[in-house]
């Protein structure tokens, strides 16, 4: 979902406003030196200027543009925009019918006031099916130009009938483009989008849009398209379709007429609600939003504004003028033609103001040139000296060093000119680096005066590989420089490398220009996997070295990665392009086992990106045993200081975001519970499932791999294993469990690692022990249930996510863990820090110790009731119908806590749900009154069936309830077709089980994202075939052909059925099945087998949404 981009206010990016005619008041003439005054003062000097030599030419005139005049008296708002005031009387100003004259004929007050009121807050013309908050809602009176006040006096009055005829003809050429950017690249992230476009050559099937793609016509016909040209800098591109495939509609074309644009021109913007993205294209989409054609009226108000700035680290056009209009077009009309009454396109809709009825259009001068070349079958050559120019008014140019004699000459030869081009950014190490400087005023190119962008680009495009002579003025001095023009396409990336779950490409001219850095280095375009660095920002990272090897470009990066063994920990140095002064270093594990190592290259002939495998991974090195020692702690800590020898740091990397878990990596403290076997217990918020890489750090020195042994199905802990031989003689210790149960008021030692993983220890008190319910998240994910939570009388506890509760002898009584909760209104995931009794851990540990065989640990067979319970006090229970006899039984059973438990949720699809219902009050199980939550905890001791006495609807009843066999391995099989098996959190929150094919996550840019197959949906049928489980689902989807529509029936989490048509895309997203098999692998790592069907897509390491 592309979002509206808010532009950062930059004075350097604001366009100059054209000068008013000389004011008639004395105050104005005495305080302001107008451009006319400067022109008169230097007129005589211009005659003797050295610039007036026979070989110095003026820039060649561009196509004729009409004369436009302003009225003598116009109303404008004041600077606050709150009221209207009258401007002084102005003389009628006329523009000559020559050249690329594009001066703004509205008053200087109008333009300046608009900019002061936030004219830099604009959108880029992109709409969104998911987020329409930032479209143009308000009309800005600052930019309004009344049709009755600015008109060509020689033109007949516009008639509604003429516009009606024009629009009826034009809509046969306008198309709705819906597409997907399947991967992050350069300045853009993966997303699905919509756009408008229009046919400019119906015979050759050429469409113009904003550099962007499935095509939809007015009658809902669908045709495949592919890009044939994207401009490296400017916001336009051409698509191609096969005209023969259009069956039911006669397609027309719209002529490009950039010469007709002028201030005051009445226009119509005709297009579809749409979004715009720029690089990767998935060629299929269905037409829904595109069924509404939008026709919006407006009027050209400026021709010479500088390109809008959409913010840092995003795409921004430059070295061009933009046309400004008061048109009130929506944020979804990007790529629409801007039509004049004759039916020709005079501009291309590109962006707009988010808080006003102001839009920005891209001029068509360079577009028409590119179209002509494409029609002739010639390449569109583009030249550059890697320098950004901005248009500045003469008064500012004078302050920068423009000589009076030069200004006088230019005003004489170009009487309608109001400014010059000024160097804004000279990219280091570029052709002009060391020659041009920021603030230089451009005078001429090869002895031809240049004051506009179009003549400058014309000269650069025809001089690629050649030398040109630039004349500039700097601080009042005239200078000539010879510069070699380079190929602009050579500094525009057309390939990326995918490795370790992330993606990188060569740094582009687009980003280098924004931050004035050389066009070199490797840019992390998708910071994920091993390239998800620990930093405050995820964007703009430039890698400088990999394992000490310099990476000035993508080829050097590939060579460095090829030699590094899988799982080896290496240093990577990088910096943020927004902060070139700070170099960062991070240690990462080479990841070549979950995702591939390949390069994608753009193929402009097919419109796809071709993938090349870059070789198999170097096998991991054999780990050698190492010995480390622990830092000495002060004796004042007593026995607690030795507990730190039982603690390790656990890091977990997740290649896929499964089971609703929101992160891709997590770390925290673990507790060694068996040194000889190498067993560690850690919180399940740290290791939520088995698919991933576990690393365990001992004594802050040794890092070795670990393996998930057992995930508890209801409690917040996991058992890991490691190879004890790899830590040799490191003096680690097993935690010793205490036989004393914690109760409220007990003193304990709180031993933990803080957020910096430094040891902390404090003596504190247990303030409360109570059964808690962690809030549910809207996207189901694991929650610990049916447990007593401990709270401590120390604020230090809330600063530590992992730790131990111990007695004075150093024996462990409880664990301090972090619990993942709900996502709040600020889209932040809430974590709760609480303690739990060590009683829950001991029976699982005992089973693992007794059944261990070599490196294999059979999971314990836990049984119990698949329900979530909440405590009920006696006062509430009495009103639910509990008798006095049962209240006395509760009082006799538990002297410390008078409570019973009510069924809050029953797991869907289980036998328990047939006998127990929500809001049942559990009184006794097998004749034992239940007043403590651990009495209904799952364990190995439950029989196959139990007798439950309960209270339902104020009636006491006895039922025989079968127990369920539970395991904690929630997801052991995944199909990468947007599907995964339902995990237990889903079954807890859902009252029904429509299918066992549950959408656990999706990738942006994928078919599931494009067509609306979202998380928390159940897939019940594929092409009419029932898919009750993943086996049948995989059998269906593995037979599907590429680039064909598939009917998918789903049921939402709220039991709402829906049928989607999804187009298969095996090239970028092949069908892949992953299964866990604990008996395969090297014994230290979680082993998963993978099977891929078709395509050359993203593989197993695709990050979920």
BAFI-228870 format. One record per residue (C-alpha): residue in three letters; z, x, y. Coordinates in steps of 0.5 Angstrom, whole numbers, plus 500, padded with zeros to 3 digits. Each point is the difference from the previous one (the first is absolute). Layout:
% BAFI-228870
ALAZXY;...
***
This chain:
% BAFI-228870
UNK500500500;UNK498503506;UNK505499506;UNK498500507;UNK501507503;UNK504501507;UNK497505504;UNK505505503;UNK499500508;UNK497506502;UNK498502507;UNK494504498;UNK497495496;UNK500495506;UNK493499503;UNK499500507;UNK498494504;UNK494500504;UNK502501508;UNK500494505;UNK495500506;UNK504503506;UNK506496502;UNK499496507;UNK508501502;UNK502506504;UNK506501495;UNK495501494;UNK495505504;UNK506504502;UNK504501493;UNK494500495;UNK494505500;UNK495496497;UNK494503496;UNK496498506;UNK504504504;UNK499506496;UNK493499499;UNK499500507;UNK504506501;UNK496504495;UNK493498501;UNK498505505;UNK502506495;UNK496497494;UNK494502504;UNK502507499;UNK503499493;UNK498506495;UNK500494495;UNK493497504;UNK496505496;UNK493498498;UNK502501492;UNK506495501;UNK498493498;UNK504494500;UNK501496493;UNK494496498;UNK501493502;UNK502495494;UNK497493499;UNK500495507;UNK506496501;UNK500494505;UNK503500507;UNK507497500;UNK504498506;UNK507498502;UNK502495505;UNK503502506;UNK507496499;UNK503500493;UNK507498498;UNK504505495;UNK507500498;UNK506504503;UNK502506495;UNK505496497;UNK495495498;UNK505494502;UNK496497506;UNK493501503;UNK499503507;UNK493501504;UNK497507500;UNK497502507;UNK493498501;UNK495505497;UNK493502501;UNK495498495;UNK499506495;UNK493501496;UNK499504494;UNK493503500;UNK495499494;UNK500507497;UNK504504495;UNK506499496;UNK504497506;UNK506496498;UNK504500506;UNK505494500;UNK499495505;UNK507497500;UNK505503505;UNK504506499;UNK506496501;UNK498495494;UNK499506495;UNK506504502;UNK504494500;UNK498498493;UNK502507497;UNK507500504;UNK501493496;UNK499504493;UNK492500499;UNK501505495;UNK503495495;UNK494498496;UNK498499493;UNK494503497;UNK497493498;UNK503500493;UNK502493497;UNK504499494;UNK501495495;UNK508502499;UNK502501507;UNK497497506;UNK506501505;UNK496505505;UNK494496502;UNK498498507;UNK504494502;UNK501501507;UNK495500506;UNK501506505;UNK498497507;UNK499508502;UNK494500496;UNK497493501;UNK493500504;UNK498494502;UNK493498498;UNK499497507;UNK501507503;UNK497505497;UNK493498498;UNK493503501;UNK497496506;UNK493500497;UNK502497493;UNK499493499;UNK507496498;UNK502501493;UNK499493496;UNK504498494;UNK493498496;UNK498507501;UNK506503497;UNK500495495;UNK493502498;UNK502507500;UNK506499496;UNK496496494;UNK495506499;UNK506505501;UNK504498494;UNK495500495;UNK501508501;UNK507500500;UNK504502494;UNK507500497;UNK502507497;UNK506500495;UNK502506497;UNK505505498;UNK502507502;UNK502503493;UNK503506502;UNK504503506;UNK495505504;UNK501504506;UNK503495505;UNK499494496;UNK505497494;UNK498496494;UNK499493502;UNK496493499;UNK496498506;UNK495495503;UNK495501506;UNK494497503;UNK493504501;UNK493498501;UNK493501498;UNK496505504;UNK494501495;UNK499494495;UNK494503497;UNK504507498;UNK506496499;UNK504504506;UNK507497502;UNK504503506;UNK507499500;UNK506505503;UNK499506495;UNK502496494;UNK499491489;UNK497494496;UNK496496504;UNK500492501;UNK495496504;UNK501494504;UNK498496494;UNK506504495;UNK494504497;UNK503506497;UNK496507500;UNK502507498;UNK500505506;UNK501507501;UNK501505506;UNK494504502;UNK503503506;UNK507501503;UNK500503507;UNK505506500;UNK503499507;UNK498493502;UNK502493497;UNK493498497;UNK497500493;UNK494497497;UNK500497493;UNK494498495;UNK499494496;UNK494498496;UNK497494503;UNK496498494;UNK507498497;UNK501495506;UNK498493497;UNK502494504;UNK499502507;UNK495503505;UNK504506503;UNK498502507;UNK501507504;UNK503501507;UNK497505505;UNK504505503;UNK499500507;UNK505505504;UNK496500506;UNK502493502;UNK508501500;UNK502499507;UNK507498504;UNK500492501;UNK495499494;UNK502494496;UNK501501492;UNK502497494;UNK504504494;UNK498497494;UNK503502493;UNK505498495;UNK507501499;UNK501507498;UNK503507499;UNK497507500;UNK501506497;UNK496506499;UNK499504494;UNK500498493;UNK497494498;UNK501495494;UNK494496500;UNK503493497;UNK504495504;UNK500492500;UNK498496506;UNK506496503;UNK502502507;UNK492502501;UNK499492500;UNK502499507;UNK495503506;UNK503502506;UNK496499507;UNK503502506;UNK498501507;UNK501505505;UNK498505505;UNK498507501;UNK505503505;UNK500507499;UNK495505497;UNK503507502;UNK507500497;UNK502506495;UNK501498493;UNK506496498;UNK506504497;UNK503497493;UNK506505500;UNK501507496;UNK498501493;UNK495494500;UNK492500501;UNK498500508;UNK493500503;UNK499505505;UNK494504504;UNK498493502;UNK500494505;UNK503493497;UNK498494503;UNK505495503;UNK500493500;UNK504494501;UNK499496494;UNK506498496;UNK497502493;UNK505500495;UNK502506496;UNK496498494;UNK493501503;UNK499507499;UNK493502499;UNK497494503;UNK494500505;UNK501499507;UNK494496502;UNK496498507;UNK497494501;UNK493502497;UNK503502493;UNK500507501;UNK507504498;UNK502504506;UNK506503497;UNK505500494;UNK507497500;UNK505505498;UNK507499503;UNK504496505;UNK506499504;UNK506497495;UNK503497506;UNK494498504;UNK493497500;UNK497506500;UNK495504495;UNK497506500;UNK493501497;UNK496506498;UNK493501503;UNK494500496;UNK496506503;UNK502505495;UNK500495495;UNK493498501;UNK498507499;UNK503501493;UNK497493498;UNK493503502;UNK501506496;UNK503497494;UNK494495500;UNK495506500;UNK504503494;UNK502506505;UNK507503500;UNK505498505;UNK501507503;UNK507500504;UNK502506504;UNK506502503;UNK504506504;UNK507497498;UNK502498507;UNK502494502;UNK498497507;UNK503495504;UNK496496506;UNK504502507;UNK499497507;UNK498505505;UNK507500504;UNK503503493;UNK494505499;UNK501502507;UNK507502498;UNK498503494;UNK496505504;UNK493496501;UNK497504506;UNK498495506;UNK493503500;UNK499498493;UNK503493501;UNK495499506;UNK494502495;UNK502495495;UNK501495504;UNK493501504;UNK497500493;UNK504495497;UNK502495505;UNK503495496;UNK505505496;UNK507500501;UNK503506496;UNK498505495;UNK502502493;UNK506505499;UNK502504494;UNK506496497;UNK501504494;UNK497507497;UNK501500493;UNK503507498;UNK495505496;UNK494495502;UNK494502503;UNK502499507;UNK507503499;UNK502506504;UNK494498505;UNK502493502;UNK507498503;UNK503493501;UNK499497507;UNK493504500;UNK495495504;UNK493500496;UNK494501505;UNK494501496;UNK498501493;UNK493505500;UNK500499507;UNK500492500;UNK505497503;UNK504496496;UNK505494502;UNK500496494;UNK502500493;UNK493497497;UNK496506503;UNK505505498;UNK500498493;UNK492499500;UNK500508502;UNK505502494;UNK497496495;UNK493503501;UNK503507501;UNK504501493;UNK500507498;UNK497502507;UNK503503506;UNK501496506;UNK502502507;UNK506496503;UNK502500508;UNK507498502;UNK504501506;UNK507502499;UNK505501506;UNK494500505;UNK496505496;UNK494499497;UNK499503493;UNK494500494;UNK502501493;UNK495500494;UNK503496494;UNK497499493;UNK499493498;UNK503499493;UNK499494495;UNK505494501;UNK499498493;UNK503507498;UNK507498503;UNK500493497;UNK503500493;UNK496497494;UNK504502494;UNK508500498;UNK504502494;UNK504496496;UNK506504497;UNK507499498;UNK500493503;UNK498501507;UNK493502503;UNK498505505;UNK494501504;UNK497505505;UNK503499507;UNK495496504;UNK498501507;UNK503493502;UNK507503499;UNK499507502;UNK497497507;UNK506496501;UNK505505499;UNK496506502;UNK500504494;UNK495504496;UNK496496495;UNK502503494;UNK506499495;UNK501495495;UNK502493502;UNK505496496;UNK496493501;UNK505497494;UNK507503500;UNK502498493;UNK502503494;UNK501507500;UNK498500508;UNK505495502;UNK504505504;UNK507499502;UNK498499507;UNK502494506;UNK492499500;UNK495498495;UNK494502504;UNK496506503;UNK503505495;UNK495507499;UNK501504494;UNK500507502;UNK502504494;UNK501498492;UNK504505496;UNK499505506;UNK492499500;UNK497498506;UNK496494500;UNK496500507;UNK495495496;UNK499495494;UNK497505496;UNK506505501;UNK505495498;UNK496498494;UNK500507498;UNK507501501;UNK502494496;UNK496502494;UNK504506498;UNK507496500;UNK503498494;UNK502493499;UNK507498502;UNK501507503;UNK504500506;UNK496503506;UNK501501508;UNK496496505;UNK500501507;UNK497495505;UNK501498507;UNK499493503;UNK494500505;UNK504496505;UNK505506500;UNK496507499;UNK506504502;UNK504498494;UNK498503493;UNK503497494;UNK501502493;UNK501495494;UNK501502492;UNK496495496;UNK499500493;UNK493500498;UNK498493497;UNK493501496;UNK503495494;UNK500493503;UNK494500504;UNK494504500;UNK497506505;UNK493498502;UNK496500506;UNK496494503;UNK494501504;UNK496495505;UNK493498497;UNK496497506;UNK495498495;UNK504496496;UNK505498504;UNK506502495;UNK504506500;UNK498504494;UNK506503496;UNK500507497;UNK506503495;UNK503506503;UNK502503493;UNK506499495;UNK507502502;UNK503507499;UNK505498494;UNK507501502;UNK504506500;UNK505501494;UNK507499504;UNK504506499;UNK508499499;UNK504502507;UNK507501501;UNK503498507;UNK507500503;UNK504494504;UNK502502507;UNK508500500;UNK503495503;UNK507500503;UNK506499496;UNK503495504;UNK495495497;UNK504501493;UNK497498494;UNK495496504;UNK496506501;UNK498501493;UNK497493500;UNK494503504;UNK498504494;UNK499494497;UNK495497505;UNK493502501;UNK494497505;UNK495496497;UNK493499503;UNK496495497;UNK492499502;UNK496493498;UNK493501500;UNK499492500;UNK505495504;UNK502496494;UNK505494499;UNK500499508;UNK503506501;UNK498502507;UNK500508500;UNK497505497;UNK505505500;UNK508500500;UNK505505499;UNK508500499;UNK506503496;UNK501499492;UNK506502496;UNK499504494;UNK504496494;UNK498505494;UNK498507501;UNK498502493;UNK495494499;UNK498500508;UNK502493502;UNK500498507;UNK502493503;UNK497498507;UNK499494504;UNK494495498;UNK498500507;UNK499508500;UNK496499493;UNK497492500;UNK496501494;UNK497505495;UNK493501503;UNK501507504;UNK502507501;UNK508501499;UNK502507503;UNK507502499;UNK503506505;UNK506504497;UNK505504505;UNK495499506;UNK496505496;UNK496498494;UNK495494499;UNK498498493;UNK497494498;UNK503494497;UNK499493496;UNK502493501;UNK504499493;UNK503493502;UNK500495506;UNK505495499;UNK497493501;UNK506497504;UNK504505503;UNK498505506;UNK500507495;UNK495504496;UNK500505495;UNK496507501;UNK499505495;UNK499508501;UNK499506496;UNK507504500;UNK496506498;UNK497501507;UNK506500504;UNK503506495;UNK507502502;UNK500496507;UNK508498500;UNK498492500;UNK506495497;UNK500494497;UNK503494504;UNK507498496;UNK501493500;UNK507497502;UNK503494496;UNK503497506;UNK497494502;UNK499500508;UNK504494503;UNK501498508;UNK504505504;UNK499506495;UNK499507503;UNK494503498;UNK496507502;UNK493498503;UNK496506498;UNK493499502;UNK493504503;UNK499497507;UNK493499503;UNK499508501;UNK502500493;UNK506504502;UNK507499496;UNK505496503;UNK507498497;UNK505495503;UNK506497497;UNK500492501;UNK502493498;UNK496495496;UNK500494505;UNK497495496;UNK497498493;UNK496494499;UNK494497497;UNK494500505;UNK493498500;UNK495504503;UNK495496505;UNK493499497;UNK494502503;UNK493496501;UNK497505495;UNK504500494;UNK503507498;UNK505503496;UNK507497502;UNK507502497;UNK503494498;UNK507498496;UNK504505503;UNK507502504;UNK498504506;UNK506505503;UNK501501507;UNK503506503;UNK505501506;UNK495505503;UNK494500505;UNK498506496;UNK498496494;UNK494497504;UNK497506502;UNK499502493;UNK496497495;UNK502503493;UNK507503498;UNK506499496;UNK507497500;UNK505504496;UNK507501499;UNK505506502;UNK498503494;UNK493500501;UNK498495495;UNK495495502;UNK502493501;UNK494497503;UNK493501503;UNK498499507;UNK492498501;UNK495497504;UNK498493499;UNK493498502;UNK500493503;UNK496496504;UNK494501506;UNK503498507;UNK496497506;UNK499507502;UNK496502494;UNK505505498;UNK503500493;UNK508499500;UNK504504495;UNK507499498;UNK505505499;UNK505498495;UNK504503494;UNK500498493;UNK505501494;UNK498505495;UNK502495495;UNK493498499;UNK497507499;UNK505502494;UNK497496495;UNK493501501;UNK501508501;UNK504499493;UNK494497497;UNK495505502;UNK504506498;UNK501497493;UNK493498499;UNK496506503;UNK495503496;UNK497507503;UNK497498507;UNK500492498;UNK505495502;UNK499494497;UNK502494505;UNK506496498;UNK499493498;UNK504496505;UNK501493499;UNK502494505;UNK499494504;UNK494501505;UNK504497506;UNK502502507;UNK507498501;UNK504499507;UNK508499500;UNK503493502;UNK507499502;UNK505495498;UNK499496506;UNK493499499;UNK500499493;UNK505495500;UNK495496504;UNK495501495;UNK504496495;UNK504506497;UNK506497497;UNK508502501;UNK500503493;UNK494505501;UNK503502507;UNK507502496;UNK496503495;UNK496504505;UNK507502503;UNK503502494;UNK494504498;UNK499504506;UNK506502505;UNK497504505;UNK493496501;UNK500492499;UNK492499499;UNK495497496;UNK492501500;UNK495496502;UNK492501497;UNK496501506;UNK494502497;UNK497500493;UNK494505498;UNK494496499;UNK497500493;UNK506502496;UNK504496495;UNK506500504;UNK496495505;UNK500495495;UNK507499500;UNK503502506;UNK498497507;UNK501502507;UNK507498503;UNK503500493;UNK508502501;UNK501505494;UNK507499497;UNK501503494;UNK495504495;UNK502500492;UNK507497502;UNK502506505;UNK501498508;UNK495503504;UNK503503507;UNK498507500;UNK492502501;UNK500505495;UNK502495495;UNK493498500;UNK497506501;UNK494502495;UNK502505495;UNK499502492;UNK505495498;UNK498493501;UNK498496494;UNK493496499;UNK503494503;UNK507498504;UNK503494501;UNK501498508;UNK504495503;UNK498498507;UNK500495505;UNK494496502;UNK500494505;UNK508500499;UNK499499493;UNK503505495;UNK495502494;UNK499505495;UNK494503498;UNK497505495;UNK496505504;UNK496506496;UNK501507504;UNK494504502;UNK498507498;UNK499504507;UNK497506502;UNK500504507;UNK492502499;UNK497495505;UNK493502500;UNK497504494;UNK493498501;UNK496500506;UNK493497501;UNK497503507;UNK496494501;UNK505497505;UNK505498494;UNK506502496;UNK505497496;UNK506496503;UNK506504501;UNK507497499;UNK501499507;UNK494495500;UNK503496494;UNK506500504;UNK497497506;UNK495495497;UNK502494496;UNK493500496;UNK496505497;UNK492498501;UNK498506497;UNK502507498;UNK495503505;UNK503501506;UNK498504506;UNK505505502;UNK496504505;UNK493501503;UNK496505504;UNK498499507;UNK492500500;UNK500498493;UNK496493497;UNK507497499;UNK502501508;UNK493498502;UNK500494496;UNK507498501;UNK503501493;UNK507502502;UNK507502498;UNK504495496;UNK494496498;UNK499499492;UNK493500497;UNK499495495;UNK493500499;UNK494505501;UNK493496500;UNK503494497;UNK503504494;UNK508500499;UNK504506502;UNK507499497;UNK501507500;UNK498507502;UNK496501493;UNK496494501;UNK499502508;UNK498507498;UNK495497495;UNK497496505;UNK499504506;UNK498506496;UNK494497498;UNK498498507;UNK494503504;UNK500504506;UNK498496507;UNK501493497;UNK504494502;UNK506498495;UNK504494500;UNK507501500;UNK505494500;UNK507502502;UNK507497501;UNK504502506;UNK507501500;UNK501493502;UNK496497495;UNK494499504;UNK494501496;UNK493503503;UNK494502498;UNK497507503;UNK493503500;UNK501507499;UNK494505500;UNK501506495;UNK499507503;UNK501505495;UNK497506504;UNK506500504;UNK505496496;UNK499501493;UNK504496495;UNK505504497;UNK506499495;UNK506504500;UNK505500494;UNK507503499;UNK501504493;UNK507503500;UNK498504494;UNK494504503;UNK500506505;UNK504506500;UNK507497499;UNK502501508;UNK496495503;UNK498493500;UNK494499496;UNK495495502;UNK493499497;UNK494498504;UNK493496499;UNK495499505;UNK494495500;UNK494502504;UNK499503507;UNK502506503;UNK506497504;UNK507502503;UNK503501493;UNK507499498;UNK503503506;UNK498494505;UNK506498505;UNK502493500;UNK501496506;
***
